[in-house]
Amino acid sequence: MSLFAKKKDASDKKSPGREYRLLMLTTLIISGCSMVYELIISAVSSYLAGDSTLQYSVTIGLYMFALGLGSFLSKFIKKDLWGWFARVEIGIGIIGGTCSLVLFLAHLYLTSYQIVMYLEILSIGTLAGLEIPLLTRIIEEDRKELRVTLSSIFSFDYIGGLIGSVAFPMLLLPSFGYFATCFLSGALNLTAATLIVFKYKSKLKDALVYRIIVVVLLCCMIFGMIFAENIGSLIENGLYRDRVILSEQTEYQKIVLTKHKDDLRLYIDGNCQFSTMDEYRYHEALVHIPLAYAEKHENILILGGGDGLAARELLKYPDTKITLVDLDKGITDLCSTEPQITSVNGNSLTNERVRVINNDAYKFLENSKDRYDVIIVDLPDPNNVTLNKLYTNVFYRLCANHLTKNGILNVQSTSPYYAKKAYWCINKTIASEGLNVKGFHLQVPAFGDWGFNMACAGELKKHHELPADTRYITEENLPSMFLFGKDEKADDVEINSLTKPVLIQYYNDAVREWG
């Protein structure tokens, strides 16, 4: 054989590889987008239904099962492999690209949200499970190199999964939100389908029909991306009782501001943080009671409290210096600049006596050397693993280590009526670190019966009178806040720890019971 013939033969052997490189790229896109869809379903379900641990666990489990189901079903596809592969691409793009919209609509208008969620996961997973067996068989029809084919396909599949899982929390969700992220991922899926039906049109039956379908659907996804903010506004106005006047997705959470007449409400991830009609009750109890029990209150630490309302109450004391630590710069920036919020918090976050630090409360305490006369823990309820860490015995140990002698710790602790096991679990967990704990509670109409746990290494006794300018708390009604009814007590609770986060279960059980 001549040298020319050998080169030509080698070139012919390599050409199929070059021909199917585009298919490898589509594998990466499908895998990455499928991972994004599953993360979106988990995140949206946590947002709408709570119990993030359950939502993520169910999503992962069902998705893995569906991948196996798709692989199993692929053996029954014996003809028209290219057509099936194109339909898989199109199907994942449609179902995945609209999954967040479908879930929100299901929550608004159906009683069977979980069924819709499960169907979404199973559909996307089954189609993704069909992809690799189909692609393997397509390539193997021309190339008899199974080892090379499988290694290439799985490499692109796993790389795509990595890209999707990293891009979602770090780039897509903070930048685009749920709806635009879904539409963008759907557009990527359909772009991959478009490349296939145009590049390999000779291998497809009814190629013209496929081309028309993918182009129309791709235009729909692009349309959805452009108008995602409008779609989100319509959905949110259905989710919230009052008119939504601001909606913002930060790096960590979804912030929504609503207004009805004089009632301004701030929601974080769907949970009400305050209502201007009654927030003073909550914040007076959070701040003034521990300060009345503190020997000194010159140096105060707030963990959480990014809305600036606790800081507003603390600024009523002329000798206080305040350090406020909140993870989300988005919330502290908003509450420092949004006129309707600053009119409520009195511009507390820009006051010269308030130092705002955007950091994780746990990490801040680990690295700080400072001690405080009062530490106020004003964090969201412990409804996920990340927040649970800030309600553990180790966290309260860190808090205790940063208190001055006879310093006071006060922790917002959910409702002793609606979530009594969660409330008394927090009480017992604080006490497990050798602190003397005293629980108290009051009615906050927006929340119901709401509780706090105040603690000190020494004896808890009152040192100061309450301020005269409070709107609810008085010296006369203060003693009643330390009394609990029989139906507000729970003794059969465990200590919440990093290695055994029982508090999440107590809290989620209460949400299911009263939700």
Secondary structure, 3 states (H helix, E strand, C coil): CCHHHHHHHHHHHHHHHHHCHHHHHHHHHHHHHHHHHHHHHHHHHHHHHCCHHHHHHHHHHHHHHHHHHHHHHHHHCCCCHHHHHHHHHHHHHHHHHCHHHHHHHHHHHCCCHHHHHHHHHHHHHHHHHHHHHHHHHHHHCCCCCHHHHHHHHHHHHHHHHHHHHHHHHHHHHHHHHHHHHHHHHHHHHHHHHHHHHHHCHHHCCCHHHHHHHHHHHHHHHHHHHHCHHHHHHHHHHHHCCCEEEEEEECCCCEEEEEEECCEEEEEECCEEEEECCCHHHHHHHHHHHHHHHCCCCCEEEEEECCCCHHHHHHCCCCCCEEEEECCCHHHHHHHHHCHHHHHHHCCHHHCCCEEEECCCHHHHHHHCCCCEEEEEEECCCCCCHHHHHHHCHHHHHHHHHCEEEEEEEEEECCCCCCCHHHHHHHHHHHHCCCCEEEEEEEEECCCEEEEEEEEECCCCCCCCCCCCCCCCCCCCCCHHHHCCCHHHCCCCCCCCCCCCCHHHHHHHHHHHHHC
